[in-house]
Amino acid sequence: MSATQTNKIEIIKSAASKINEVDFANLSFGSVFTDHLFECDFKNGEWQNPVIKPYAPFLCDPSSRVFHYGQAIFEGMKAYKDTNDDVWLFRPDENYNRFNKSAVRMAMPEVPEDIFMNGLNQLLKLDQEWIKKGKGNAMYIRPFMIATGHGVIANPSDEYKFMIILSPVTSYYAGEVKVLIAEHYSRAANGGIGAAKAAGNYAAQFYPTQLANNSGFQQVIWTDDATHTKLEEAGTMNVFFRINDTLFTAPVSERILDGVTRKTLIDLAKSENIDIEIRPVLVSELVEAAKNGTLKEIFGAGTAAVISAISGFSYQDVYYDLPKIENSVANQLKEKLTNIQNKLEEDTFGWTVKI
């Protein structure tokens, strides 16, 4: 290994790359990681010296607060390589700002912008050979922070570890997605942490999703915790509904994550003169639209899959098929967005950032 200093980040390079061991044509999403990671610890009330070093396990005390009180947050981002071998991030400021909003809600320290952004840029530059060109290829970026302070007293930690790991990915094909509308379980509640990308949000939804899987459904469309009459999110994604020629999506709230892909699709829809309404959508509206034939599309929106079309839904033991549409709004928006991300058409919004 060799150590160098770049913009106050210590860089310890791996002795040998494992890139030649990877089958890039057959990647399982989020299971292969690059040669290096970024790490910075928070101790004694301040952020310590950041370092990029070889990807490897690390030691944690068994009493670390993350294991006992769940102080853990993360983000999901992607980087893309264009035909000129330049690497681009997509709206990284949105992810950075949301990361720190999550940190505040979980009583964790905010990560300074220079540590987050500089660490991310240097890490991507070091492992840029892992980013493959071509539409569908990308580098999935996972910044996260955990509480590492020792002791099982139920207080916020006084020490934290911020890290960024990188995983090369290809197109995310979910196949046919059938969903179950939640009638009892909720993803989040008013006053809770639903708007934060906290690890516990995802752990809490595994069980009801597992029940849905056992009944032949791939995901759950979550409803509000108080009345279960309002449609909120689909699995781990924001959700859109097309009734006639209008798109609908729920407004963000304490229960609903402020998705970067969600707000991007809203802006794209407006620019493409697609009618869109941001308001609470009732289960009864969806069922009625499915019955009278005005429900055309449902799709989830998130970083991993970008857009995931839903083929049908079940509510109160009745299943409703959605029509098969060739030129769907979902496909139209996905094509536009992925073209911008891959620099295949002009980014008039200023969303892409070159590293």
C-alpha positions as CSV (number, residue, x, y, z in Angstrom):
1,M,0.0,0.0,0.0
2,S,1.0,3.6,-0.6
3,A,-0.2,6.7,1.4
4,T,-0.6,10.1,-0.1
5,Q,-2.3,13.4,1.0
6,T,-5.0,15.0,-1.3
7,N,-6.9,18.0,-0.1
8,K,-6.4,16.9,3.5
9,I,-7.7,13.4,2.8
10,E,-5.2,10.7,3.5
11,I,-5.3,8.2,0.6
12,I,-4.1,4.6,1.3
13,K,-4.2,2.7,-2.0
14,S,-4.9,-1.0,-2.2
15,A,-1.9,-3.1,-3.0
16,A,-3.8,-4.8,-5.8
17,S,-7.1,-4.3,-7.5
18,K,-9.8,-7.0,-7.5
19,I,-11.5,-5.5,-10.5
20,N,-10.4,-8.4,-12.8
21,E,-12.3,-10.8,-10.6
22,V,-15.6,-9.2,-11.2
23,D,-18.1,-10.3,-13.9
24,F,-19.6,-6.9,-14.9
25,A,-22.1,-8.6,-17.2
26,N,-23.7,-10.4,-14.3
27,L,-23.8,-8.1,-11.3
28,S,-26.2,-8.7,-8.5
29,F,-27.4,-5.3,-7.3
30,G,-25.4,-3.9,-4.4
31,S,-23.4,-7.1,-3.7
32,V,-20.0,-6.2,-5.3
33,F,-17.8,-3.3,-4.0
34,T,-14.8,-1.4,-5.3
35,D,-11.3,-1.5,-4.0
36,H,-11.6,1.5,-1.7
37,L,-13.9,3.2,0.8
38,F,-14.0,6.6,2.5
39,E,-14.1,7.0,6.3
40,C,-14.2,9.8,8.7
41,D,-14.8,9.5,12.5
42,F,-16.5,12.0,14.8
43,K,-14.9,12.1,18.3
44,N,-14.4,14.7,21.0
45,G,-17.1,16.9,19.4
46,E,-15.4,17.3,16.0
47,W,-14.7,15.4,12.8
48,Q,-11.3,13.8,12.6
49,N,-8.9,13.3,9.7
50,P,-10.7,11.7,6.7
51,V,-9.1,8.8,4.9
52,I,-9.6,6.7,1.8
53,K,-8.4,3.2,2.3
54,P,-8.8,-0.3,1.0
55,Y,-12.3,-1.8,1.3
56,A,-12.3,-4.1,4.3
57,P,-14.3,-5.1,7.5
58,F,-13.7,-2.9,10.5
59,L,-14.0,-3.5,14.3
60,C,-16.8,-2.2,16.4
61,D,-17.2,-2.5,20.1
62,P,-20.2,-4.8,21.0
63,S,-21.7,-2.0,23.0
64,S,-21.6,0.5,20.1
65,R,-24.9,2.5,20.2
66,V,-25.8,1.6,16.6
67,F,-26.5,-2.0,17.7
68,H,-28.6,-1.1,20.7
69,Y,-30.4,2.2,19.8
70,G,-30.4,2.2,16.0
71,Q,-28.6,5.5,15.3
72,A,-27.9,4.7,11.6
73,I,-28.7,6.7,8.4
74,F,-27.7,6.4,4.8
75,E,-28.2,7.8,1.3
76,G,-28.4,6.2,-2.2
77,M,-26.8,8.0,-5.2
78,K,-25.4,7.1,-8.6
79,A,-22.5,8.2,-10.8
80,Y,-22.3,7.7,-14.6
81,K,-19.5,7.6,-17.2
82,D,-20.2,9.2,-20.5
83,T,-18.7,8.4,-23.9
84,N,-15.7,10.6,-23.2
85,D,-14.9,8.7,-20.0
86,D,-15.9,11.7,-17.9
87,V,-17.8,10.8,-14.6
88,W,-20.9,12.6,-13.6
89,L,-23.0,12.8,-10.4
90,F,-26.7,13.4,-10.5
91,R,-28.0,16.1,-8.1
92,P,-25.5,15.3,-5.3
93,D,-26.5,18.4,-3.4
94,E,-30.0,17.0,-2.9
95,N,-28.5,13.8,-1.4
96,Y,-26.1,15.7,0.8
97,N,-28.8,18.0,2.2
98,R,-31.1,15.1,2.9
99,F,-28.4,13.2,4.6
100,N,-27.9,16.0,7.1
101,K,-31.7,16.4,7.6
102,S,-31.7,12.7,8.5
103,A,-28.7,13.2,10.8
104,V,-30.5,16.1,12.7
105,R,-33.7,14.0,13.1
106,M,-31.6,11.1,14.5
107,A,-29.7,13.3,16.9
108,M,-26.5,12.7,15.0
109,P,-23.9,15.3,14.0
110,E,-24.1,16.9,10.5
111,V,-21.3,16.0,8.1
112,P,-19.5,19.1,6.7
113,E,-20.0,19.6,3.0
114,D,-16.2,19.5,2.3
115,I,-15.9,16.1,4.0
116,F,-18.9,14.6,2.2
117,M,-18.4,16.0,-1.3
118,N,-14.6,16.0,-1.4
119,G,-14.5,12.5,0.0
120,L,-17.0,11.3,-2.6
121,N,-15.2,13.0,-5.5
122,Q,-11.8,11.6,-4.5
123,L,-13.1,8.1,-3.9
124,L,-14.8,8.1,-7.4
125,K,-11.7,9.4,-9.0
126,L,-9.6,6.6,-7.4
127,D,-12.0,3.8,-8.4
128,Q,-13.3,5.3,-11.7
129,E,-12.2,2.2,-13.7
130,W,-15.0,0.4,-11.9
131,I,-17.6,2.7,-13.6
132,K,-18.6,1.2,-17.0
133,K,-19.8,3.2,-19.9
134,G,-23.2,2.5,-21.6
135,K,-26.8,3.2,-20.7
136,G,-27.8,1.0,-17.8
137,N,-24.4,0.9,-16.2
138,A,-23.7,3.1,-13.1
139,M,-21.8,3.3,-9.8
140,Y,-24.2,3.0,-6.9
141,I,-23.0,5.2,-4.0
142,R,-23.8,4.5,-0.4
143,P,-22.9,7.2,2.1
144,F,-23.8,6.1,5.6
145,M,-23.2,7.0,9.3
146,I,-23.5,4.9,12.4
147,A,-23.2,5.5,16.1
148,T,-19.9,4.0,17.4
149,G,-19.9,5.4,21.0
150,H,-19.6,2.7,23.7
151,G,-22.1,1.9,26.4
152,V,-25.7,0.7,26.6
153,I,-27.1,3.7,28.3
154,A,-30.1,5.0,26.2
155,N,-28.6,8.3,25.1
156,P,-27.4,9.6,21.7
157,S,-23.8,8.5,21.0
158,D,-20.9,10.8,21.4
159,E,-18.9,9.1,18.6
160,Y,-19.9,8.3,15.0
161,K,-18.4,6.9,11.9
162,F,-19.2,8.3,8.4
163,M,-18.4,6.1,5.4
164,I,-18.9,6.0,1.7
165,I,-18.8,2.7,-0.2
166,L,-19.2,2.1,-4.0
167,S,-20.9,-0.7,-5.8
168,P,-20.9,-1.1,-9.7
169,V,-24.4,-1.8,-11.0
170,T,-26.3,-2.5,-14.2
171,S,-29.9,-2.0,-15.2
172,Y,-32.3,-2.9,-12.4
173,Y,-34.9,-5.2,-13.7
174,A,-37.6,-6.0,-11.1
175,G,-39.8,-8.0,-13.5
176,E,-43.6,-7.8,-13.1
177,V,-44.5,-6.0,-9.9
178,K,-47.8,-6.7,-8.2
179,V,-48.5,-4.8,-5.0
180,L,-50.7,-5.2,-2.0
181,I,-52.3,-2.0,-0.5
182,A,-51.6,-1.9,3.2
183,E,-54.7,-2.0,5.4
184,H,-53.0,-2.5,8.8
185,Y,-49.3,-2.0,8.7
186,S,-47.7,1.4,8.1
187,R,-44.3,2.5,6.9
188,A,-44.2,5.5,9.2
189,A,-46.3,7.7,11.5
190,N,-46.8,11.4,12.1
191,G,-44.1,12.6,14.5
192,G,-41.9,9.7,13.6
193,I,-38.8,9.3,11.4
194,G,-40.4,8.4,8.0
195,A,-38.9,11.4,6.3
196,A,-35.4,10.4,7.4
197,K,-33.4,7.8,5.6
198,A,-32.9,5.9,8.8
199,A,-32.0,2.2,8.8
200,G,-34.9,1.4,11.2
201,N,-37.5,2.5,8.6
202,Y,-36.4,-0.2,6.3
203,A,-36.1,-2.9,9.0
204,A,-39.7,-2.2,10.1
205,Q,-41.1,-2.8,6.7
206,F,-39.5,-6.1,6.1
207,Y,-42.1,-8.2,8.0
208,P,-45.2,-6.8,6.3
209,T,-43.4,-7.0,2.9
210,Q,-42.6,-10.6,3.7
211,L,-46.3,-11.3,4.4
212,A,-47.1,-9.7,1.0
213,N,-44.5,-11.8,-0.7
214,N,-46.0,-15.0,0.8
215,S,-49.3,-14.0,-0.8
216,G,-47.8,-13.6,-4.2
217,F,-47.1,-9.8,-4.2
218,Q,-43.7,-8.2,-4.7
219,Q,-44.3,-5.0,-2.7
220,V,-46.6,-3.1,-0.5
221,I,-48.2,0.3,-1.2
222,W,-48.2,1.9,2.2
223,T,-51.1,3.9,3.5
224,D,-51.3,6.6,6.3
225,D,-51.0,5.3,9.8
226,A,-54.2,7.0,11.2
227,T,-56.9,6.0,8.7
228,H,-55.2,3.8,6.0
229,T,-57.2,5.7,3.4
230,K,-54.3,7.7,1.8
231,L,-51.7,6.2,-0.6
232,E,-48.2,7.1,0.4
233,E,-45.2,5.0,-0.9
234,A,-44.6,1.8,-2.8
235,G,-42.1,-0.5,-1.0
236,T,-39.0,1.7,-0.6
237,M,-40.0,4.1,-3.4
238,N,-42.1,7.1,-3.9
239,V,-45.2,6.3,-6.0
240,F,-47.1,7.9,-8.9
241,F,-50.5,7.2,-10.2
242,R,-51.8,8.1,-13.7
243,I,-55.6,8.5,-13.9
244,N,-56.7,9.5,-17.4
245,D,-53.9,11.8,-18.5
246,T,-53.0,13.3,-15.1
247,L,-50.2,12.1,-12.8
248,F,-50.8,12.2,-9.1
249,T,-48.3,11.8,-6.2
250,A,-48.6,12.4,-2.5
251,P,-46.9,15.5,-1.0
252,V,-43.9,14.9,1.2
253,S,-44.5,14.9,4.9
254,E,-43.1,13.5,8.2
255,R,-44.2,10.1,6.9
256,I,-43.0,10.3,3.3
257,L,-39.4,10.5,2.1
258,D,-38.4,13.5,0.0
259,G,-37.1,11.4,-2.9
260,V,-34.6,12.9,-5.3
261,T,-36.0,10.8,-8.2
262,R,-39.5,11.9,-7.2
263,K,-38.8,15.6,-7.4
264,T,-36.9,15.1,-10.6
265,L,-39.8,13.3,-12.2
266,I,-42.2,16.1,-11.1
267,D,-40.0,18.7,-12.8
268,L,-39.6,16.5,-16.0
269,A,-43.4,16.0,-16.2
270,K,-44.0,19.7,-16.0
271,S,-41.3,20.3,-18.7
272,E,-43.0,17.7,-20.9
273,N,-46.4,19.3,-20.5
274,I,-47.7,16.3,-18.6
275,D,-50.5,17.2,-16.1
276,I,-49.4,16.5,-12.6
277,E,-51.0,17.0,-9.2
278,I,-49.2,16.8,-5.9
279,R,-51.9,16.0,-3.3
280,P,-53.1,13.2,-1.1
281,V,-54.4,10.3,-3.2
282,L,-57.2,8.2,-1.6
283,V,-57.4,4.4,-1.8
284,S,-61.1,4.8,-2.8
285,E,-60.0,7.0,-5.8
286,L,-57.6,4.4,-7.0
287,V,-60.2,1.5,-6.7
288,E,-62.9,3.6,-8.4
289,A,-60.5,4.5,-11.3
290,A,-59.5,0.8,-11.6
291,K,-63.1,-0.2,-11.8
292,N,-64.1,2.4,-14.4
293,G,-61.0,2.0,-16.6
294,T,-59.5,5.5,-16.0
295,L,-56.5,4.1,-14.0
296,K,-53.7,3.8,-16.6
297,E,-50.5,3.5,-14.7
298,I,-48.9,3.1,-11.3
299,F,-45.1,3.3,-10.9
300,G,-42.5,3.6,-8.1
301,A,-39.6,6.1,-8.3
302,G,-36.3,5.7,-6.6
303,T,-32.5,5.7,-7.2
304,A,-32.0,2.0,-7.7
305,A,-34.6,1.2,-10.3
306,V,-35.3,4.8,-11.4
307,I,-38.9,3.9,-12.3
308,S,-40.5,0.5,-11.5
309,A,-43.9,-0.1,-13.3
310,I,-46.6,-1.8,-11.3
311,S,-48.8,-4.3,-13.2
312,G,-51.6,-4.5,-10.7
313,F,-52.7,-4.1,-7.1
314,S,-54.9,-5.9,-4.5
315,Y,-57.1,-4.2,-1.9
316,Q,-59.5,-6.0,0.4
317,D,-58.8,-9.3,-1.3
318,V,-59.8,-8.0,-4.8
319,Y,-57.1,-7.8,-7.4
320,Y,-57.1,-5.1,-10.1
321,D,-55.0,-5.5,-13.3
322,L,-53.6,-2.5,-15.0
323,P,-53.7,-2.1,-18.8
324,K,-50.6,-2.9,-20.8
325,I,-49.5,0.5,-22.4
326,E,-46.7,0.6,-24.9
327,N,-46.0,4.4,-24.8
328,S,-46.5,4.8,-21.1
329,V,-45.7,8.0,-19.2
330,A,-43.5,5.9,-17.0
331,N,-41.3,4.9,-19.9
332,Q,-41.3,8.4,-21.4
333,L,-40.1,9.9,-18.1
334,K,-37.6,7.1,-17.5
335,E,-36.1,7.6,-21.0
336,K,-35.8,11.3,-20.5
337,L,-34.2,11.0,-17.1
338,T,-31.7,8.3,-17.9
339,N,-30.7,10.1,-21.1
340,I,-29.8,13.2,-18.9
341,Q,-28.0,11.1,-16.3
342,N,-25.9,9.4,-19.0
343,K,-25.2,12.7,-20.9
344,L,-27.0,11.4,-24.0
345,E,-29.1,14.6,-24.2
346,E,-28.7,18.2,-22.9
347,D,-29.2,18.7,-19.2
348,T,-31.1,22.0,-19.3
349,F,-31.8,21.7,-15.6
350,G,-28.2,21.8,-14.3
351,W,-28.6,18.5,-12.5
352,T,-25.5,16.7,-13.5
353,V,-22.1,17.5,-11.9
354,K,-18.8,16.5,-13.3
355,I,-16.3,15.0,-10.8
